[in-house]
Every structure is written in C-alpha cells, then in structure tokens.
C-alpha cells in the first residue's frame, strides 16, 4: 500500500501519541495537548500513513489574535521514513490548508541544530526572521521562520 496523507481523525489519537513519543522523545507534546489539538485544529492536522501505520504528521493553527497569521506547531516523520519526501508532502498539505484559511503569513519555530528541517522550510519559501534564546527554556533556542503568502495564487 502506498503513502496516504489525510486529515487526523479521533481513531488516530493513540497512534499519534505513540508517534509523537517515537519522534520527539522527551520533547513530546502531552497527550492532553494532542487530544485537544485533535478536537480544535481538525482542519490543520494531517497524518502520513503507510501500510496502515502512522509514520508522520503536521499540525498547524491560526493565531487567535490575528487570524491572518498561521503557525506550523509541529511536524515530524519517523526516522526510518525520513529523506523520502514525506515531510515535504505533509508541509505542502498543511500550507495549502492554511492558505484556504486566508492566512497572509505562516510562522514556525525550529531548533537551530535541525538543519534538515531548516533546509526543507527554506525550500518551501520560509525565511529566518529572528533567533530566540531560551524560547522553550534554558538551552532551548529557536529560529523563527516566516513564509509570506500571496493570496492571489490561492
């Protein structure tokens, strides 16, 4: 069976929790957050599935204070499926979903050490706009990247 990129459903919850821990280990989102994201971010929560196994996901949201701003909250692919363009496909689907919401800018934070992700984001038009020290606490620096959306091309 081939790769399927689709919206998250409630039946994915336990598998997404396992996937999150497998990909991010100690930096994983809590099960509470993932359950709530599945409830309130359904239009911008996508999973990658191969042979009935979840192997990746992408999660985005609108800025509640400014709905013309979107955020990529998290994106990950299991190690054995990296470098197979799955992250690229997830990112494309999420960007399209955010464009449908009429966002003018998409932001994300990424670890400065995650050169593979940075390269992927740059390839998709994201630019580094700032470096934030201790973004998630001590020794948790992040780059903030932004992609400007041309709504005429939506």
ChimeraX attribute file (.defattr): number of C-alpha atoms within 10 A of each C-alpha:
attribute: neighborCount
match mode: 1-to-1
recipient: residues
	/A:1	7
	/A:2	8
	/A:3	14
	/A:4	15
	/A:5	19
	/A:6	14
	/A:7	19
	/A:8	23
	/A:9	13
	/A:10	11
	/A:11	8
	/A:12	14
	/A:13	15
	/A:14	13
	/A:15	13
	/A:16	22
	/A:17	17
	/A:18	14
	/A:19	21
	/A:20	26
	/A:21	16
	/A:22	16
	/A:23	17
	/A:24	13
	/A:25	11
	/A:26	9
	/A:27	9
	/A:28	16
	/A:29	14
	/A:30	11
	/A:31	16
	/A:32	10
	/A:33	10
	/A:34	18
	/A:35	15
	/A:36	11
	/A:37	17
	/A:38	22
	/A:39	14
	/A:40	11
	/A:41	16
	/A:42	17
	/A:43	18
	/A:44	26
	/A:45	27
	/A:46	25
	/A:47	23
	/A:48	23
	/A:49	18
	/A:50	14
	/A:51	10
	/A:52	11
	/A:53	13
	/A:54	20
	/A:55	25
	/A:56	25
	/A:57	27
	/A:58	26
	/A:59	25
	/A:60	26
	/A:61	25
	/A:62	20
	/A:63	14
	/A:64	9
	/A:65	7
	/A:66	9
	/A:67	14
	/A:68	17
	/A:69	21
	/A:70	26
	/A:71	22
	/A:72	23
	/A:73	16
	/A:74	17
	/A:75	20
	/A:76	23
	/A:77	25
	/A:78	17
	/A:79	11
	/A:80	8
	/A:81	13
	/A:82	15
	/A:83	11
	/A:84	10
	/A:85	12
	/A:86	22
	/A:87	22
	/A:88	17
	/A:89	15
	/A:90	24
	/A:91	23
	/A:92	13
	/A:93	19
	/A:94	25
	/A:95	23
	/A:96	14
	/A:97	18
	/A:98	24
	/A:99	20
	/A:100	12
	/A:101	17
	/A:102	18
	/A:103	22
	/A:104	16
	/A:105	19
	/A:106	23
	/A:107	21
	/A:108	19
	/A:109	21
	/A:110	21
	/A:111	16
	/A:112	15
	/A:113	11
	/A:114	11
	/A:115	11
	/A:116	10
	/A:117	17
	/A:118	20
	/A:119	11
	/A:120	15
	/A:121	20
	/A:122	14
	/A:123	11
	/A:124	14
	/A:125	12
	/A:126	20
	/A:127	17
	/A:128	17
	/A:129	12
	/A:130	12
	/A:131	16
	/A:132	15
	/A:133	13
	/A:134	11
	/A:135	15
	/A:136	10
	/A:137	8
	/A:138	8
	/A:139	9
	/A:140	13
	/A:141	18
	/A:142	20
	/A:143	21
	/A:144	19
	/A:145	22
	/A:146	23
	/A:147	20
	/A:148	14
	/A:149	19
	/A:150	12
	/A:151	12
	/A:152	5
	/A:153	6
	/A:154	9
